[in-house]
Each structure stands twice: as C-alpha cells, then as structure tokens.
C-alpha cells in the first residue's frame, strides 16, 4: 500500500494532466460537483500539511531566518510582478489578468515540498518557506491583489483574509493539534499524506477544469503560454536569486521550486468566492494547477542530473 502511495505522489504531474484532459473532454461527471467543495478539499490538504509539520520545522524558521526571509520575499515579489507583467505583454483581458494576479499573489503550494524532495533540494528550507508564506498569506495575498488589481475590480481584502484563515490557517492549526494530542494516529497517517494530497489536488483540478472547460477551450493558446511562462520564470528567477546570493545548490533548488510552484488551488478558490462576476478569473489557476505539477516533475529530474 505504501509503495502504491509513493507511486501516486511521484507521478502527480501525470495524474493531474490526465485528469485535466479527461475533465476537458468529458466535463459532465465532475462538473456536477459544486465548486463549493473546492474549499473543504483545500482545507483537507492544509490539514495534512499541519499533520506533517513539527516543532523542528518551526525551529528551522527561527534558526535560519535569513534564508526563509529571502525565500518568502522572492515568493511575494517575483510571482506577483511577473503575473502583472505577462498579463500586460500578452494584453490579457481584465478577467484573465485578475486570475493571473491571484495565482501570483498566493503562497507556495504544498506539492513544492514533494518536488523539492525529489529534486534533492534543501527540504527543511522548502518546508519552512511553505509554512511561512502560508502564514503570511492572509495579510499579503489580499494586500498584493488589491495593489495590482484594485484599479480593475473591487477587491474585498478583509473577505479574502478571512477566507484564507478558514481554508488554510485553521486546518493547519487543527492538524498541529492532532499531531500533538494524537501522536500515534498521526505517525500512522503521515506516510500516506503525500498520496492523499496528490489525489485531492488532482480532484480539485478536475472540478475547476470541468466547470470552465468551454472557457478554457475558448481561451486559446495565449493564456496557456502566459501561465507556463509565469511558472517557468518563477523557477528560473528563484534559482538565479539563490546563485546571486551565493546559496548552496540545495538551497537554490528549494528557493527555485518554492517560488515557481504556487498554491493555485487557493487562487481558484478565491476567484470563485470573491470574483464570481468574473468567471474567467478561475482559468489561470486551473491551468497553473496542471502545468506546475508537470514542470515540477520535469525540473526535479533536471536538478538530479
């Protein structure tokens, strides 16, 4: 069973791609599932993250504040700016620009820790960056979205803050409490969590793609190219920044993957919750969810050469 779960976690990129293609071609089955369920599914992923975090991970943050700070600074500057810049370069319409900005302003995704491990990067730094950027997200994500998109649409910063607290922070805290008070059960669950998170991510992508299949097909190649370049620029600039700061190769790999891989499921969730009047805003998050798992798997193989 454990080998099967490891297989699922290792091939998440392929699973997400297959799910996206199936949902695009046959949207009806998953399209029958209300997008409301995206939030509980993301909550379950965050709960799993809480189960895997430990006091050691938080000690990493305190013992290596410089590395964590630099990584999170890169996360919340490179990706938001590149989202805005690429939207301008490709002259994307307002709704798609909003979706790009939402993706760029979200914290690092949980899949980044798995990819960093496979790429033989600094896993402790990766986990520390994911945890820190996630904890900063309730404040920084709404603020950055307001700064970059506030002139285009009305941004409910307080509503977004509360949504992130409910969907992200609260499940992590519950996971930490379960780990503290139910240690035996937690130890039994942890080996299966990467596979569980992979399945939840795959289902989330399937639901989002099913509900936006017609818009995805109509969106054309330009928005797909913009999303791909957004992810690849994060991977490239993250690694380059690490090299410029003379970090070790393992740290450079961790920063690269953390910066490039966003919590795009959260971006889609925020688009559904707070920008329902702009349905196309969910599309960049859906595309990013598919693509960054594929590029993550490819870059992990590249870094281990």
Rosetta blueprint (number, residue, H / E / L):
1 X L
2 X H
3 X H
4 X H
5 X H
6 X H
7 X H
8 X H
9 X H
10 X H
11 X L
12 X H
13 X H
14 X H
15 X H
16 X H
17 X H
18 X H
19 X H
20 X H
21 X H
22 X H
23 X H
24 X H
25 X H
26 X L
27 X L
28 X H
29 X H
30 X H
31 X H
32 X L
33 X L
34 X L
35 X L
36 X L
37 X H
38 X H
39 X H
40 X H
41 X H
42 X H
43 X H
44 X H
45 X H
46 X H
47 X H
48 X H
49 X H
50 X H
51 X H
52 X H
53 X L
54 X L
55 X H
56 X H
57 X H
58 X H
59 X H
60 X H
61 X H
62 X H
63 X H
64 X L
65 X H
66 X H
67 X H
68 X H
69 X H
70 X H
71 X H
72 X H
73 X H
74 X H
75 X H
76 X H
77 X H
78 X H
79 X H
80 X H
81 X H
82 X H
83 X H
84 X H
85 X H
86 X H
87 X H
88 X H
89 X H
90 X L
91 X L
92 X L
93 X L
94 X H
95 X H
96 X H
97 X H
98 X H
99 X H
100 X H
101 X H
102 X H
103 X H
104 X H
105 X H
106 X L
107 X L
108 X E
109 X L
110 X L
111 X H
112 X H
113 X H
114 X H
115 X H
116 X H
117 X H
118 X H
119 X L
120 X L
121 X L
122 X L
123 X H
124 X H
125 X H
126 X H
127 X H
128 X H
129 X H
130 X H
131 X H
132 X H
133 X H
134 X H
135 X H
136 X H
137 X H
138 X H
139 X H
140 X H
141 X H
142 X H
143 X H
144 X H
145 X H
146 X H
147 X H
148 X H
149 X H
150 X L
151 X L
152 X L
153 X L
154 X L
155 X L
156 X L
157 X H
158 X H
159 X H
160 X H
161 X H
162 X H
163 X H
164 X H
165 X H
166 X H
167 X H
168 X H
169 X H
170 X H
171 X H
172 X H
173 X H
174 X H
175 X H
176 X H
177 X H
178 X H
179 X H
180 X H
181 X H
182 X L
183 X H
184 X H
185 X H
186 X H
187 X H
188 X H
189 X H
190 X H
191 X H
192 X H
193 X H
194 X H
195 X H
196 X H
197 X H
198 X H
199 X H
200 X H
201 X H
202 X H
203 X H
204 X H
205 X H
206 X H
207 X H
208 X H
209 X H
210 X H
211 X H
212 X L
213 X H
214 X H
215 X H
216 X H
217 X H
218 X H
219 X H
220 X H
221 X H
222 X H
223 X H
224 X H
225 X H
226 X H
227 X H
228 X H
229 X H
230 X H
231 X H
232 X H
233 X H
234 X H
235 X H
236 X H
237 X H
238 X H
239 X H
240 X H
241 X H
242 X H
243 X H
244 X H
245 X L
246 X L
247 X L
248 X L
249 X H
250 X H
251 X H
252 X H
253 X H
254 X H
255 X H
256 X H
257 X H
258 X H
259 X H
260 X H
261 X L
262 X E
263 X L
264 X H
265 X H
266 X H
267 X H
268 X H
269 X H
270 X H
271 X H
272 X H
273 X H
274 X H
275 X L
276 X L
277 X L
278 X L
279 X H
280 X H
281 X H
282 X H
283 X H
284 X H
285 X H
286 X H
287 X H
288 X H
289 X H
290 X H
291 X H
292 X H
293 X H
294 X H
295 X H
296 X H
297 X H
298 X H
299 X H
300 X H
301 X H
302 X H
303 X H
304 X L
305 X L
